Amino acid sequence: MDSIATEKDVGKTTVSTEVLHKIARLTTLSVQGVSRMASFRGSLEQLLGKEEYKGAKVQIVENQVFVEIYVVLMSNYNVREISREIQSRVSRAISEMIGMEVGGVDIHIMDIDFNA
């Protein structure tokens, strides 16, 4: 389990990358037009068989958070607008909740759900 630590005069706070993953995933699912998170090759979800790891990769490089989001979108929404909304919301959520700088949020549209 990777984690980041921030030091203050009083002590330090450690945040697991699983927390960042959860923030990214739940924030993405809250965007109108997102049908569901998608699996990707080599995902932690595939390795562990756990649904809560589906659809996002989080990396910390030089105290910046980089997120890759894998989604299935609903057919009657604009792909570009939804992607930008996901990027904006995920970046803001991580910055506001954790206080870390977000280096980038990449969106991967894996499928379109025509039944939604």
Secondary structure as the mmCIF struct_conf table of DSSP 4:
data_model
#
loop_
_struct_conf.conf_type_id
_struct_conf.id
_struct_conf.beg_label_comp_id
_struct_conf.beg_label_asym_id
_struct_conf.beg_label_seq_id
_struct_conf.end_label_comp_id
_struct_conf.end_label_asym_id
_struct_conf.end_label_seq_id
STRN STRN1 SER A 3 GLU A 7
BEND BEND1 ASP A 9 VAL A 10
STRN STRN2 LYS A 12 SER A 16
HELX_RH_AL_P HELX_RH_AL_P1 THR A 17 LEU A 29
TURN_TY1_P TURN_TY1_P1 SER A 30 SER A 30
BEND BEND2 VAL A 31 VAL A 31
TURN_TY1_P TURN_TY1_P2 GLN A 32 GLY A 33
STRN STRN3 VAL A 34 MET A 37
TURN_TY1_P TURN_TY1_P3 ARG A 41 GLY A 42
HELX_RH_AL_P HELX_RH_AL_P2 LEU A 44 LEU A 48
TURN_TY1_P TURN_TY1_P4 GLY A 49 GLY A 49
HELX_RH_3T_P HELX_RH_3T_P1 GLU A 51 TYR A 53
TURN_TY1_P TURN_TY1_P5 LYS A 54 GLY A 55
STRN STRN4 ALA A 56 VAL A 61
TURN_TY1_P TURN_TY1_P6 GLU A 62 ASN A 63
STRN STRN5 GLN A 64 MET A 74
TURN_TY1_P TURN_TY1_P7 SER A 75 ASN A 76
BEND BEND3 TYR A 77 TYR A 77
HELX_RH_AL_P HELX_RH_AL_P3 VAL A 79 ILE A 98
HELX_LH_PP_P HELX_LH_PP_P1 MET A 100 MET A 100
STRN STRN6 GLU A 101 ASP A 113
TURN_TY1_P TURN_TY1_P8 PHE A 114 ASN A 115
#
